[in-house]
């Protein structure tokens, strides 16, 4: 390895180390700052809509049973 190759290699190692440091800073900042309330509420609503038949906001089977009874009565 020539002196120039070694200098480029060292520069690349330093650049990778700086990228890692910057990422760690962003992760630490996000962890300490927390997530604002509105995005948490939005995530909760999306979760509830993905699972409509379970959880505290579930859709009860009452309306489905009534509709099924009416369909059976018609046929």
Buried (B, 14 or more C-beta within 10 A) or exposed (E): EEEEEEEEEEEEEEEEEEEEEEEEEEEEEEEEEEEEEEEEEEEEEEEBEEEEEEEEEEEEEEEEEEEEEEEEEEE
